[in-house]
């Protein structure tokens, strides 16, 4: 599974303004709405699903990474948005550190397999410090796509 298969190229931001968890989720959901991948009428429902998932336990996995995710009938295929925060956001991370790299995943209700594979793929790639540092150094969407595409092209 390649990240570029489900990451919306138009739902990438390198300048998350939000400083609170729920606001980061809003900002990332808005990138999916603005890209045309999700209808605006689903905004609140999607944010609610993501916050409900966060209530079960933070999706910030440490090392400056958060992978907020939820299943929803608002989408008919696996979708992802990507965001970078320059300042970092307190996302209740396992290591207590702020999160800078955000992959937001939304999957259809009945897609346990692809959803879990996508989470595993993102987690595996982000374990690589060089990859994380490369993403954090990006200043525009094109460089994010280039780095992720290059990583996708390597043997899994």
DSSP file (Angstrom, degrees, kcal/mol; ACC not computed):
  #  RESIDUE AA STRUCTURE BP1 BP2  ACC     N-H-->O    O-->H-N    N-H-->O    O-->H-N    TCO  KAPPA ALPHA  PHI   PSI    X-CA   Y-CA   Z-CA
    1    1 A X              0   0    0      0, 0.0     2,-0.4     0, 0.0     3,-0.0   0.000 360.0 360.0 360.0 129.8    0.0    0.0    0.0
    2    2 A X    >   -     0   0    0      1,-0.1     3,-1.2   151,-0.0     4,-0.5  -0.809 360.0-138.4-101.5 140.0    1.3    3.4   -1.0
    3    3 A X  G >> S+     0   0    0     -2,-0.4     4,-2.2     1,-0.3     3,-1.6   0.889 104.1  60.8 -62.6 -38.3    0.6    6.6    0.9
    4    4 A X  G 34 S+     0   0    0      1,-0.3    -1,-0.3     2,-0.2     5,-0.1   0.645  90.6  71.7 -67.2 -11.3    0.0    8.5   -2.3
    5    5 A X  G <4 S+     0   0    0     -3,-1.2    -1,-0.3     1,-0.1    -2,-0.2   0.802 117.8  16.2 -69.5 -28.6   -2.8    6.1   -3.1
    6    6 A X  T <4 S+     0   0    0     -3,-1.6    74,-1.9    -4,-0.5     2,-0.5   0.537 100.1 100.7-123.9 -10.4   -5.0    7.7   -0.4
    7    7 A X  E  < S-a   80   0A   0     -4,-2.2     2,-0.6    72,-0.2    74,-0.2  -0.677  72.3-130.0 -78.7 123.5   -3.3   11.0    0.5
    8    8 A X  E >   -     0   0A   0     72,-2.5     3,-1.9    -2,-0.5    74,-0.2  -0.631   8.6-149.7 -75.0 119.1   -5.2   13.8   -1.2
    9    9 A X  E 3  S+     0   0A   0     -2,-0.6     3,-0.3     1,-0.3    -1,-0.2   0.757  98.7  50.2 -61.6 -23.8   -2.6   16.0   -3.1
   10   10 A X  E 3  S+     0   0A   0      1,-0.2    -1,-0.3    25,-0.1    26,-0.1   0.428  98.0  69.5 -94.6   1.1   -4.8   19.0   -2.5
   11   11 A X  E <  S+     0   0A   0     -3,-1.9    71,-2.4    69,-0.2     2,-0.4  -0.350  73.3 112.2-114.3  51.3   -5.3   18.3    1.2
   12   12 A X  E     +a   82   0A   0     -3,-0.3     2,-0.4    69,-0.2    71,-0.2  -0.986  38.7 179.3-125.3 130.5   -1.7   19.1    2.3
   13   13 A X  E     -a   83   0A   0     69,-2.4    71,-1.6    -2,-0.4     3,-0.2  -0.997  19.0-170.1-132.0 137.7   -0.7   22.1    4.5
   14   14 A X  S    S+     0   0    0     -2,-0.4    69,-0.1    69,-0.2     2,-0.1   0.264  82.6  55.8-104.9  10.6    2.7   23.1    5.7
   15   15 A X        -     0   0    0     70,-0.1     2,-0.3    71,-0.1    70,-0.2  -0.472  63.7-177.2-144.9  69.7    1.5   25.7    8.0
   16   16 A X        -     0   0    0     68,-3.2    70,-0.4    -3,-0.2    71,-0.3  -0.540   5.3-169.8 -68.0 126.5   -1.1   24.6   10.6
   17   17 A X        +     0   0    0     -2,-0.3    -1,-0.2     6,-0.1     7,-0.1   0.750  50.5 104.9 -88.3 -27.2   -2.2   27.6   12.6
   18   18 A X        -     0   0    0      5,-0.2     3,-0.1     1,-0.1    -2,-0.0  -0.120  45.0-172.1 -60.6 150.8   -4.1   25.8   15.3
   19   19 A X        +     0   0    0     70,-0.1    71,-0.6    68,-0.0     2,-0.3   0.381  66.3  66.9-121.1  -2.2   -2.7   25.4   18.8
   20   20 A X  S  > S-     0   0    0     69,-0.1     4,-2.2     1,-0.1     3,-0.2  -0.914  84.1-118.0-122.9 150.6   -5.3   23.0   20.2
   21   21 A X  H  > S+     0   0    0     69,-0.5     4,-2.1    -2,-0.3     3,-0.2   0.911 112.3  46.2 -51.0 -54.8   -6.1   19.4   19.3
   22   22 A X  H  > S+     0   0    0      1,-0.2     4,-2.2     2,-0.2    -1,-0.2   0.863 112.0  52.3 -62.6 -34.9   -9.7   20.0   18.1
   23   23 A X  H  > S+     0   0    0      2,-0.2     4,-2.5     1,-0.2    -1,-0.2   0.858 106.6  53.0 -70.1 -34.1   -8.7   23.0   16.1
   24   24 A X  H  X S+     0   0    0     -4,-2.2     4,-2.5    -3,-0.2     5,-0.2   0.933 109.4  49.5 -62.6 -44.9   -6.0   21.0   14.3
   25   25 A X  H  X S+     0   0    0     -4,-2.1     4,-2.7     1,-0.2     5,-0.2   0.914 110.8  49.9 -60.6 -43.2   -8.6   18.4   13.4
   26   26 A X  H  X S+     0   0    0     -4,-2.2     4,-2.6     1,-0.2    -1,-0.2   0.933 110.8  49.7 -59.1 -46.3  -10.9   21.2   12.1
   27   27 A X  H  X S+     0   0    0     -4,-2.5     4,-1.4     1,-0.2    -2,-0.2   0.911 113.4  45.2 -61.7 -43.2   -8.1   22.6   10.0
   28   28 A X  H  X S+     0   0    0     -4,-2.5     4,-1.4     2,-0.2    -1,-0.2   0.893 112.4  50.3 -70.3 -39.6   -7.2   19.2    8.5
   29   29 A X  H  X S+     0   0    0     -4,-2.7     4,-2.0     1,-0.2    -2,-0.2   0.900 107.6  56.0 -62.6 -39.3  -10.8   18.3    7.8
   30   30 A X  H  X S+     0   0    0     -4,-2.6     4,-3.2     1,-0.2    -1,-0.2   0.849 101.3  56.5 -62.5 -33.6  -11.2   21.7    6.1
   31   31 A X  H  X S+     0   0    0     -4,-1.4     4,-1.5     1,-0.2    -1,-0.2   0.892 107.9  48.4 -64.9 -36.3   -8.3   20.9    3.8
   32   32 A X  H  <>S+     0   0    0     -4,-1.4     5,-1.7     2,-0.2     6,-1.4   0.859 113.6  46.8 -70.0 -34.8  -10.2   17.8    2.7
   33   33 A X  H ><5S+     0   0    0     -4,-2.0     3,-1.3     4,-0.2    -2,-0.2   0.936 112.9  48.6 -69.6 -46.7  -13.3   19.9    2.1
   34   34 A X  H 3<5S+     0   0    0     -4,-3.2    -2,-0.2     1,-0.3    -1,-0.2   0.781 107.8  55.7 -65.3 -26.4  -11.4   22.6    0.2
   35   35 A X  T 3<5S-     0   0    0     -4,-1.5    -1,-0.3    -5,-0.2    -2,-0.2   0.602 115.2-117.2 -80.7 -10.5   -9.8   19.9   -2.0
   36   36 A X  T < 5S+     0   0    0     -3,-1.3    -3,-0.2    -4,-0.4    -2,-0.1   0.519  85.8 114.4  88.1   5.5  -13.3   18.6   -2.9
   37   37 A X  S   <S+     0   0    0     -5,-1.7     2,-0.4    -6,-0.2    -4,-0.2   0.775  78.4  32.1 -80.2 -26.1  -12.7   15.2   -1.3
   38   38 A X  S    S-     0   0    0     -6,-1.4    -2,-0.3    -9,-0.1     2,-0.2  -0.988  87.1-114.1-133.3 140.7  -15.4   15.6    1.3
   39   39 A X    >   -     0   0    0     -2,-0.4     3,-2.0    35,-0.3     4,-0.2  -0.498  23.5-126.3 -74.8 142.3  -18.6   17.6    1.2
   40   40 A X  G >  S+     0   0    0      1,-0.3     3,-1.9    -2,-0.2     4,-0.3   0.808 105.6  68.3 -58.0 -32.4  -18.8   20.6    3.5
   41   41 A X  G 3  S+     0   0    0      1,-0.3     4,-0.3     2,-0.1    -1,-0.3   0.689  96.6  55.5 -64.2 -16.1  -22.1   19.3    5.1
   42   42 A X  G <> S+     0   0    0     -3,-2.0     4,-2.6     1,-0.1    -1,-0.3   0.464  78.1 101.7 -92.5  -2.1  -20.1   16.4    6.7
   43   43 A X  H <> S+     0   0    0     -3,-1.9     4,-2.4     1,-0.2     5,-0.2   0.914  84.5  38.7 -50.6 -58.4  -17.6   18.7    8.4
   44   44 A X  H  > S+     0   0    0     -4,-0.3     4,-2.5     1,-0.2    -1,-0.2   0.877 115.2  53.3 -65.3 -38.0  -19.0   18.6   12.0
   45   45 A X  H  > S+     0   0    0     -4,-0.3     4,-2.0     2,-0.2    -1,-0.2   0.902 111.6  46.3 -62.5 -41.1  -19.9   14.9   11.8
   46   46 A X  H  X S+     0   0    0     -4,-2.6     4,-2.4     2,-0.2    -2,-0.2   0.911 111.8  49.5 -69.0 -43.6  -16.3   14.1   10.7
   47   47 A X  H  X S+     0   0    0     -4,-2.4     4,-2.6    -5,-0.3    -2,-0.2   0.901 110.8  51.7 -62.3 -39.9  -14.8   16.3   13.4
   48   48 A X  H  X S+     0   0    0     -4,-2.5     4,-2.4    -5,-0.2    -1,-0.2   0.914 109.0  49.8 -62.7 -43.0  -17.1   14.6   16.0
   49   49 A X  H  X S+     0   0    0     -4,-2.0     4,-1.8     2,-0.2    -2,-0.2   0.905 112.5  47.7 -62.3 -41.4  -16.0   11.2   14.8
   50   50 A X  H  X S+     0   0    0     -4,-2.4     4,-2.2     2,-0.2    -2,-0.2   0.904 112.4  48.2 -67.0 -41.6  -12.3   12.2   15.1
   51   51 A X  H  X S+     0   0    0     -4,-2.6     4,-1.9     2,-0.2    -2,-0.2   0.869 109.0  54.2 -67.7 -35.9  -12.8   13.7   18.6
   52   52 A X  H  X S+     0   0    0     -4,-2.4     4,-0.7     2,-0.2    -1,-0.2   0.898 109.1  48.9 -62.9 -39.3  -14.6   10.5   19.7
   53   53 A X  H >X S+     0   0    0     -4,-1.8     3,-0.9     1,-0.2     4,-0.6   0.907 109.2  52.1 -65.8 -41.4  -11.6    8.5   18.6
   54   54 A X  H >< S+     0   0    0     -4,-2.2     3,-0.9     1,-0.2    -1,-0.2   0.839 100.8  62.7 -62.2 -33.0   -9.3   10.8   20.4
   55   55 A X  H 3< S+     0   0    0     -4,-1.9    -1,-0.2     1,-0.3    -2,-0.2   0.775  98.1  56.5 -64.4 -25.3  -11.4   10.3   23.6
   56   56 A X  H << S-     0   0    0     -3,-0.9    -1,-0.3    -4,-0.7     2,-0.2   0.724 134.9 -44.7 -75.4 -21.9  -10.5    6.6   23.5
   57   57 A X  S << S-     0   0    0     -3,-0.9    -1,-0.3    -4,-0.6    -2,-0.1  -0.613  73.0 -77.5 156.4 141.6   -6.8    7.5   23.6
   58   58 A X        -     0   0    0     34,-0.2    34,-0.1    -2,-0.2    36,-0.1  -0.243  24.1-149.6 -61.7 142.8   -4.6   10.0   21.8
   59   59 A X        +     0   0    0     32,-0.2     8,-2.5    34,-0.0     2,-0.7   0.285  67.8 110.9 -93.4   8.7   -3.5    9.3   18.3
   60   60 A X  E     -B   66   0A   0     31,-0.5    34,-1.2     6,-0.3     6,-0.3  -0.773  49.4-172.1 -82.6 117.4   -0.2   11.2   18.9
   61   61 A X  E     -     0   0A   0      4,-1.3     5,-0.1    -2,-0.7    -1,-0.1   0.376  39.3-104.3 -97.9   4.6    2.3    8.4   18.9
   62   62 A X  E >  S+B   65   0A   0      3,-1.0     3,-1.3    35,-0.1    -1,-0.3  -0.302  92.2  80.7  99.5 173.1    5.4   10.3   20.0
   63   63 A X  T 3  S-     0   0    0      1,-0.3     3,-0.1    -2,-0.1    36,-0.1   0.769 126.4 -59.0  57.0  29.3    8.4   11.7   18.2
   64   64 A X  T 3  S+     0   0    0      1,-0.2    37,-2.9    34,-0.1    36,-2.7   0.667 108.1 124.6  81.3  16.6    6.4   14.7   17.0
   65   65 A X  E <   +Bc  62 101A   0     -3,-1.3    -4,-1.3    34,-0.2    -3,-1.0  -0.896  33.6 177.7-118.5 139.1    3.8   12.6   15.2
   66   66 A X  E     -Bc  60 102A   0     35,-2.5    37,-2.1    -2,-0.4    -6,-0.3  -0.998   8.5-172.3-134.5 137.7    0.0   12.4   15.3
   67   67 A X        -     0   0    0     -8,-2.5    37,-0.2    -2,-0.4    35,-0.1  -0.602  13.2-170.9-125.6  70.2   -2.2   10.2   13.1
   68   68 A X        +     0   0    0     -2,-0.3    37,-2.7    36,-0.0     2,-0.3  -0.391  17.8 168.0 -62.1 137.3   -5.7   11.2   14.0
   69   69 A X  E     +d  105   0A   0     35,-0.2     2,-0.3   -19,-0.2    37,-0.2  -0.990  15.9 167.3-151.9 156.6   -8.1    8.8   12.3
   70   70 A X  E     -d  106   0A   0     35,-1.5    37,-2.2    -2,-0.3     2,-0.4  -0.980  31.1-119.6-162.1 158.8  -11.8    7.7   12.3
   71   71 A X  E     +d  107   0A   0     -2,-0.3     2,-0.3    35,-0.2    37,-0.2  -0.868  39.7 166.3-102.8 143.2  -14.2    5.7   10.3
   72   72 A X    >   -     0   0    0     35,-3.0     3,-1.0    -2,-0.4    37,-0.3  -0.996  48.1-132.4-156.0 148.5  -17.2    7.5    8.9
   73   73 A X  T 3  S+     0   0    0     -2,-0.3    35,-0.1     1,-0.2    -1,-0.0   0.371  96.1  86.3 -81.7   7.0  -20.0    7.1    6.4
   74   74 A X  T 3  S+     0   0    0     33,-0.2   -35,-0.3   -32,-0.1     2,-0.3   0.653  90.6  49.6 -76.7 -16.0  -19.1   10.5    5.1
   75   75 A X    <   -     0   0    0     -3,-1.0    34,-0.3    32,-0.2    -3,-0.1  -0.905  58.9-162.1-124.9 152.6  -16.5    8.9    2.8
   76   76 A X  S    S+     0   0    0     -2,-0.3     2,-0.3     1,-0.1    -1,-0.1   0.379  80.2  30.3-112.3   2.4  -16.6    6.0    0.4
   77   77 A X  S    S-     0   0    0     29,-0.1     2,-0.2   -71,-0.0    -1,-0.1  -0.979  97.8 -79.5-151.3 161.4  -12.9    5.4    0.2
   78   78 A X        -     0   0    0     -2,-0.3     2,-0.3    29,-0.1    29,-0.2  -0.425  53.9-179.2 -63.1 131.2   -9.8    5.8    2.4
   79   79 A X  E     - E   0 106A   0     27,-2.7    27,-2.8    -2,-0.2     2,-0.4  -0.973  10.7-169.0-135.5 147.2   -8.7    9.4    2.4
   80   80 A X  E     -aE   7 105A   0    -74,-1.9   -72,-2.5    -2,-0.3     2,-0.3  -0.990   7.3-165.0-137.6 149.5   -5.8   11.2    4.1
   81   81 A X  E     - E   0 104A   0     23,-2.2    23,-2.6    -2,-0.4     2,-0.4  -0.902  14.6-147.9-121.8 156.6   -4.8   14.8    4.7
   82   82 A X  E     +aE  12 103A   0    -71,-2.4   -69,-2.4    -2,-0.3     2,-0.3  -0.980  16.8 176.1-129.0 139.0   -1.3   16.0    5.8
   83   83 A X  E     -aE  13 102A   0     19,-2.6    19,-2.9    -2,-0.4     2,-0.4  -0.998  15.8-156.4-142.9 148.4   -0.3   18.9    7.9
   84   84 A X  E     - E   0 101A   0    -71,-1.6   -68,-3.2    -2,-0.3     2,-0.5  -0.971   7.1-158.1-119.4 136.6    2.8   20.4    9.5
   85   85 A X  E     -     0   0A   0     15,-2.4     4,-0.1    -2,-0.4   -70,-0.1  -0.969   4.3-161.9-112.7 126.9    2.8   22.6   12.5
   86   86 A X  E    S+     0   0A   0     -2,-0.5    -1,-0.1   -70,-0.4   -69,-0.1   0.898  93.4  37.6 -71.5 -40.5    5.9   24.9   12.9
   87   87 A X  E    S-     0   0A   0    -71,-0.3    -1,-0.2     1,-0.1    11,-0.1   0.752 110.0-123.1 -84.3 -24.9    5.3   25.5   16.6
   88   88 A X  E     -     0   0A   0     12,-0.1     2,-0.4    10,-0.1    12,-0.2   0.091  17.2-119.4  89.8 149.7    4.0   22.1   17.6
   89   89 A X  E     - E   0  99A   0     10,-2.0    10,-3.0    -4,-0.1     2,-0.9  -0.984  17.6-118.4-129.9 135.2    0.7   21.2   19.2
   90   90 A X        +     0   0    0    -71,-0.6   -69,-0.5    -2,-0.4     8,-0.1  -0.633  42.4 164.9 -70.9 109.0    0.0   19.6   22.5
   91   91 A X        -     0   0    0     -2,-0.9   -31,-0.5     6,-0.4   -32,-0.2   0.027  61.2-100.6-117.2  23.6   -1.8   16.5   21.3
   92   92 A X        -     0   0    0      1,-0.1   -34,-0.2     4,-0.1   -32,-0.2   0.910  58.3-167.6  56.4  45.2   -1.6   14.4   24.5
   93   93 A X    >   -     0   0    0      4,-0.4     3,-1.3     1,-0.1   -32,-0.2  -0.228  31.6-118.5 -66.7 152.5    1.3   12.5   23.0
   94   94 A X  T 3  S+     0   0    0    -34,-1.2    -1,-0.1     1,-0.3   -33,-0.1   0.826 117.2  42.7 -59.0 -33.5    2.6    9.3   24.6
   95   95 A X  T 3  S-     0   0    0      2,-0.2    -1,-0.3   -35,-0.1     3,-0.1   0.376 112.2-117.6 -97.3   5.3    6.0   10.9   25.1
   96   96 A X  S <  S+     0   0    0     -3,-1.3     2,-0.2     1,-0.3    -2,-0.1   0.455  74.0 127.1  77.4  -1.1    4.6   14.2   26.3
   97   97 A X        -     0   0    0      1,-0.1    -4,-0.4    -6,-0.1    -6,-0.4  -0.539  66.4 -99.6 -88.5 154.7    6.1   16.1   23.4
   98   98 A X        -     0   0    0     -2,-0.2     2,-0.4    -8,-0.1    -8,-0.2  -0.317  35.4-119.3 -67.5 157.1    4.2   18.3   21.0
   99   99 A X  E     + E   0  89A   0    -10,-3.0   -10,-2.0     1,-0.1   -34,-0.2  -0.826  35.6 165.9 -99.7 138.6    3.2   17.0   17.6
  100  100 A X  E     +     0   0A   0    -36,-2.7   -15,-2.4    -2,-0.4     2,-0.5   0.617  63.8  61.0-118.0 -30.8    4.5   18.6   14.4
  101  101 A X  E     -cE  65  84A   0    -37,-2.9   -35,-2.5   -17,-0.2     2,-0.5  -0.901  64.6-173.8-108.8 124.7    3.6   16.1   11.7
  102  102 A X  E     -cE  66  83A   0    -19,-2.9   -19,-2.6    -2,-0.5     2,-0.5  -0.972  14.5-178.7-124.5 124.9   -0.1   15.2   11.2
  103  103 A X  E     - E   0  82A   0    -37,-2.1     2,-0.6    -2,-0.5   -21,-0.2  -0.976  15.9-161.2-114.1 113.3   -1.6   12.5    9.0
  104  104 A X  E     - E   0  81A   0    -23,-2.6   -23,-2.2    -2,-0.5     2,-0.4  -0.856   8.7-167.7 -97.1 123.6   -5.4   12.6    9.2
  105  105 A X  E     -dE  69  80A   0    -37,-2.7   -35,-1.5    -2,-0.6     2,-0.4  -0.928  10.2-177.8-115.0 133.5   -7.0    9.4    8.0
  106  106 A X  E     -dE  70  79A   0    -27,-2.8   -27,-2.7    -2,-0.4     2,-0.3  -0.998   9.7-180.0-129.1 129.5  -10.7    8.9    7.3
  107  107 A X  E     -d   71   0A   0    -37,-2.2   -35,-3.0    -2,-0.4   -32,-0.2  -0.911  33.8 -96.8-127.9 153.6  -12.1    5.6    6.2
  108  108 A X    >   -     0   0    0     -2,-0.3     3,-1.6   -37,-0.2   -35,-0.2  -0.288  43.6-107.0 -61.6 155.7  -15.5    4.2    5.3
  109  109 A X  T 3  S+     0   0    0    -37,-0.3    -1,-0.1   -34,-0.3     3,-0.1   0.837 116.5  46.2 -53.0 -38.2  -17.3    2.4    8.2
  110  110 A X  T 3  S+     0   0    0      1,-0.2    -1,-0.3   -38,-0.1     3,-0.2   0.054  86.8  94.8 -99.4  26.5  -16.8   -1.1    6.7
  111  111 A X    <>  +     0   0    0     -3,-1.6     4,-1.9     1,-0.2     5,-0.2  -0.364  31.3 143.8-118.0  55.9  -13.1   -0.8    5.8
  112  112 A X  H  > S+     0   0    0     -2,-0.2     4,-2.4     2,-0.2     5,-0.2   0.910  72.7  52.5 -58.1 -44.5  -11.1   -2.3    8.7
  113  113 A X  H  > S+     0   0    0     -3,-0.2     4,-2.5     2,-0.2     5,-0.2   0.969 113.6  37.7 -59.7 -61.8   -8.4   -3.8    6.4
  114  114 A X  H  > S+     0   0    0      1,-0.2     4,-2.6     2,-0.2     5,-0.2   0.880 116.0  55.4 -59.2 -38.8   -7.4   -0.8    4.3
  115  115 A X  H  X S+     0   0    0     -4,-1.9     4,-2.1     1,-0.2    -1,-0.2   0.935 111.9  42.0 -59.4 -49.4   -7.7    1.5    7.4
  116  116 A X  H  X S+     0   0    0     -4,-2.4     4,-2.5    -5,-0.2    -1,-0.2   0.878 113.2  53.0 -68.5 -38.2   -5.3   -0.6    9.5
  117  117 A X  H  X S+     0   0    0     -4,-2.5     4,-2.5    -5,-0.2    -2,-0.2   0.907 109.7  49.3 -62.4 -41.3   -2.9   -1.1    6.6
  118  118 A X  H  X S+     0   0    0     -4,-2.6     4,-2.5     2,-0.2     5,-0.2   0.922 111.2  48.7 -64.6 -44.6   -2.7    2.6    6.0
  119  119 A X  H  X S+     0   0    0     -4,-2.1     4,-2.5     1,-0.2    -2,-0.2   0.921 113.2  47.8 -60.0 -44.1   -2.1    3.3    9.7
  120  120 A X  H  X S+     0   0    0     -4,-2.5     4,-2.5     2,-0.2    -2,-0.2   0.903 111.7  50.0 -64.4 -42.1    0.6    0.6    9.8
  121  121 A X  H  X S+     0   0    0     -4,-2.5     4,-2.3     2,-0.2    -2,-0.2   0.930 113.2  45.0 -63.7 -47.0    2.3    2.0    6.6
  122  122 A X  H  X S+     0   0    0     -4,-2.5     4,-2.4     1,-0.2    -2,-0.2   0.933 114.0  49.7 -63.1 -46.2    2.3    5.6    7.9
  123  123 A X  H  X S+     0   0    0     -4,-2.5     4,-0.7    -5,-0.2    -2,-0.2   0.913 110.6  50.5 -59.1 -44.0    3.6    4.5   11.3
  124  124 A X  H >< S+     0   0    0     -4,-2.5     3,-0.9     1,-0.2     4,-0.4   0.931 112.1  46.1 -62.4 -47.0    6.4    2.4    9.7
  125  125 A X  H >< S+     0   0    0     -4,-2.3     3,-1.5     1,-0.2    -1,-0.2   0.900 109.7  54.6 -62.5 -40.8    7.6    5.3    7.5
  126  126 A X  H 3< S+     0   0    0     -4,-2.4    -1,-0.2     1,-0.3    -2,-0.2   0.555  89.8  74.8 -76.5  -6.1    7.5    7.8   10.3
  127  127 A X  T << S+     0   0    0     -3,-0.9     2,-0.7    -4,-0.7    -1,-0.3   0.737  77.6  91.3 -70.9 -21.4    9.7    5.6   12.5
  128  128 A X    <>  -     0   0    0     -3,-1.5     4,-2.4    -4,-0.4     5,-0.2  -0.661  68.2-157.2 -79.6 112.5   12.6    6.7   10.2
  129  129 A X  H  > S+     0   0    0     -2,-0.7     4,-3.0     1,-0.2     5,-0.2   0.877  92.3  54.3 -59.0 -40.5   14.1    9.9   11.7
  130  130 A X  H  > S+     0   0    0      2,-0.2     4,-2.5     1,-0.2    -1,-0.2   0.915 109.3  48.3 -60.8 -43.0   15.5   11.1    8.4
  131  131 A X  H  > S+     0   0    0      2,-0.2     4,-2.3    -6,-0.2    -2,-0.2   0.929 113.2  47.5 -62.9 -46.5   12.0   10.8    6.8
  132  132 A X  H  X S+     0   0    0     -4,-2.4     4,-2.6     1,-0.2    -2,-0.2   0.940 113.5  47.3 -59.3 -48.4   10.5   12.8    9.8
  133  133 A X  H  X S+     0   0    0     -4,-3.0     4,-1.4     1,-0.2    -1,-0.2   0.884 110.3  53.0 -63.1 -38.5   13.2   15.4    9.6
  134  134 A X  H  < S+     0   0    0     -4,-2.5     4,-0.5    -5,-0.2    -1,-0.2   0.919 110.9  46.9 -62.5 -43.8   12.8   15.7    5.9
  135  135 A X  H >< S+     0   0    0     -4,-2.3     3,-1.4     1,-0.2    -2,-0.2   0.927 110.2  52.4 -63.2 -44.7    9.0   16.3    6.2
  136  136 A X  H 3< S+     0   0    0     -4,-2.6    -1,-0.2     1,-0.3    -2,-0.2   0.775 105.2  56.3 -65.0 -24.9    9.5   18.8    9.0
  137  137 A X  T 3< S+     0   0    0     -4,-1.4    -1,-0.3    -3,-0.2    -2,-0.2   0.591  83.9 112.1 -81.6 -10.6   11.9   20.8    6.8
  138  138 A X    <   -     0   0    0     -3,-1.4     3,-0.1    -4,-0.5    -3,-0.0  -0.315  42.0-176.8 -67.6 144.6    9.4   21.2    4.0
  139  139 A X        +     0   0    0      1,-0.1     2,-0.3  -124,-0.0  -125,-0.2   0.455  65.2  35.4-118.4  -6.6    8.0   24.6    3.2
  140  140 A X  S  > S-     0   0    0      1,-0.1     4,-1.4  -127,-0.1     3,-0.2  -0.955  79.6-110.1-146.1 166.7    5.5   23.8    0.5
  141  141 A X  H  > S+     0   0    0     -2,-0.3     4,-2.5     1,-0.2     5,-0.2   0.860 111.6  60.1 -64.4 -38.6    3.1   21.1   -0.6
  142  142 A X  H  > S+     0   0    0      1,-0.2     4,-2.4     2,-0.2    -1,-0.2   0.894 104.4  49.0 -60.1 -40.8    5.2   20.0   -3.6
  143  143 A X  H  > S+     0   0    0     -3,-0.2     4,-2.4     2,-0.2    -1,-0.2   0.862 109.6  52.6 -69.7 -33.5    8.1   19.1   -1.4
  144  144 A X  H  X S+     0   0    0     -4,-1.4     4,-2.6     2,-0.2     5,-0.3   0.954 111.6  46.1 -61.8 -49.6    5.9   17.0    0.9
  145  145 A X  H  X S+     0   0    0     -4,-2.5     4,-2.8     1,-0.2     5,-0.2   0.903 112.3  51.7 -60.4 -42.2    4.5   15.1   -2.1
  146  146 A X  H  X S+     0   0    0     -4,-2.4     4,-2.5    -5,-0.2    -1,-0.2   0.933 111.9  45.1 -61.4 -47.8    8.0   14.6   -3.5
  147  147 A X  H  X S+     0   0    0     -4,-2.4     4,-2.1     2,-0.2    -2,-0.2   0.924 116.4  45.1 -64.9 -44.8    9.4   13.2   -0.2
  148  148 A X  H  X S+     0   0    0     -4,-2.6     4,-2.7     2,-0.2  -145,-0.2   0.913 113.3  50.8 -66.5 -41.4    6.4   10.9    0.4
  149  149 A X  H  X S+     0   0    0     -4,-2.8     4,-1.8    -5,-0.3    -2,-0.2   0.912 110.2  49.6 -61.9 -42.8    6.4    9.7   -3.2
  150  150 A X  H  X S+     0   0    0     -4,-2.5     4,-0.6    -5,-0.2    -1,-0.2   0.913 112.3  47.5 -61.7 -42.1   10.1    8.9   -3.0
  151  151 A X  H >< S+     0   0    0     -4,-2.1     3,-1.0     1,-0.2    -2,-0.2   0.898 109.8  53.3 -66.7 -40.2    9.5    7.0    0.2
  152  152 A X  H 3< S+     0   0    0     -4,-2.7    -1,-0.2     1,-0.2    -2,-0.2   0.852 103.4  59.3 -59.2 -35.1    6.6    5.1   -1.4
  153  153 A X  H 3< S+     0   0    0     -4,-1.8    -1,-0.2    -5,-0.2    -2,-0.2   0.659  88.7  90.6 -72.7 -16.2    8.8    4.2   -4.3
  154  154 A X  S << S-     0   0    0     -3,-1.0     2,-0.1    -4,-0.6    -3,-0.0  -0.394  94.8 -86.8 -77.3 158.8   11.3    2.3   -2.0
  155  155 A X              0   0    0      1,-0.1    -1,-0.1    -2,-0.1    -2,-0.1  -0.401 360.0 360.0 -63.8 138.7   10.8   -1.4   -1.3
  156  156 A X              0   0    0     -2,-0.1    -1,-0.1    -3,-0.1    -2,-0.0   0.449 360.0 360.0 -86.7 360.0    8.5   -2.0    1.6
